[in-house]
Amino acid sequence: MGKRLTVEQRREIFHALVTTQDTIRDVPKSRQIIQKRFGITETVLRQIEEEGIEREWPPLNEDEPASSVRAMRA
């Protein structure tokens, strides 16, 4: 993606990343999957991760917090 991502797109990517990490329990592999799926760089994905964590985007702010939040910061 050569253009700037909207907040909605970033939130969608963050949600996909967290749910993928919860499913496969492999943070590096889940990052690769999401990068390929959305056509983004590792740098962009890391920025989205940080933004999502800081702003507690879903699914982080739902009743059952995602178990991979601590792993994402690794």
C-alpha positions as CSV (number, residue, x, y, z in Angstrom):
1,M,0.0,0.0,0.0
2,G,1.7,3.1,-1.2
3,K,-0.9,5.5,0.2
4,R,-1.5,6.6,3.7
5,L,-3.8,4.2,5.6
6,T,-7.0,5.5,7.2
7,V,-7.7,5.0,10.9
8,E,-10.4,2.5,9.8
9,Q,-7.8,0.5,7.8
10,R,-5.3,0.6,10.6
11,R,-7.9,-0.6,13.1
12,E,-8.8,-3.5,10.7
13,I,-5.2,-4.5,10.3
14,F,-4.6,-4.3,14.1
15,H,-7.7,-6.5,14.8
16,A,-6.5,-9.0,12.2
17,L,-3.1,-9.1,13.8
18,V,-4.4,-9.7,17.3
19,T,-6.8,-12.4,16.3
20,T,-4.1,-14.1,14.2
21,Q,-1.7,-14.0,17.1
22,D,-4.3,-15.5,19.4
23,T,-5.0,-18.2,16.9
24,I,-1.6,-19.4,15.9
25,R,0.4,-18.2,19.1
26,D,3.4,-17.3,17.0
27,V,4.0,-13.5,17.0
28,P,6.7,-13.4,14.2
29,K,4.7,-15.7,11.9
30,S,1.5,-13.8,12.5
31,R,3.2,-10.5,11.6
32,Q,4.4,-12.1,8.3
33,I,0.9,-13.3,7.5
34,I,-0.7,-9.9,8.1
35,Q,2.0,-8.1,6.2
36,K,1.4,-10.3,3.2
37,R,-2.4,-10.2,3.5
38,F,-2.5,-6.4,3.7
39,G,0.6,-5.6,1.5
40,I,2.3,-3.6,4.2
41,T,5.9,-3.4,5.4
42,E,7.1,-4.5,8.8
43,T,7.7,-0.9,9.8
44,V,4.1,0.1,9.0
45,L,2.8,-3.0,10.9
46,R,4.8,-2.2,14.0
47,Q,3.5,1.4,13.9
48,I,-0.1,0.1,13.7
49,E,0.7,-2.3,16.6
50,E,1.9,0.5,18.8
51,E,-1.0,2.7,17.9
52,G,-3.5,-0.1,18.6
53,I,-2.0,-0.9,21.9
54,E,-1.8,2.7,23.0
55,R,-5.4,3.5,22.0
56,E,-6.7,0.1,23.1
57,W,-8.4,-0.7,19.8
58,P,-10.6,-3.7,19.6
59,P,-10.2,-6.5,20.4
60,L,-8.1,-5.1,23.3
61,N,-11.0,-3.1,24.8
62,E,-13.5,-5.9,24.7
63,D,-14.6,-7.9,27.7
64,E,-12.0,-10.6,27.2
65,P,-8.7,-9.0,26.4
66,A,-6.5,-10.7,23.9
67,S,-3.8,-12.9,25.4
68,S,-1.1,-11.8,23.0
69,V,-0.9,-8.1,24.0
70,R,2.2,-8.7,26.1
71,A,3.8,-10.7,23.3
72,M,3.2,-8.0,20.8
73,R,5.5,-5.6,22.6
74,A,8.3,-8.1,22.4
